[in-house]
């Protein structure tokens, strides 16, 4: 059974998906992560990776370092 918080997050994510599609935005989190890594903002890239992929700190750091 989903908790209220999880249900709320799922609804919010669905709404954001609709907005992104309606505004014809092309958002690819992996491209955004890669841009941050190449600019030298490893901390920002790691934070973004963790938030989009749900990865742990060590995994995100390893993946970001492999990009840049």
Buried (B, 14 or more C-beta within 10 A) or exposed (E): EEEEEEEEEEEEEEEEEEEEEEEEEEEEEEEBBBBBBEEEBBEBBBBBBBEBBEBEEEBBBEBBEEBB
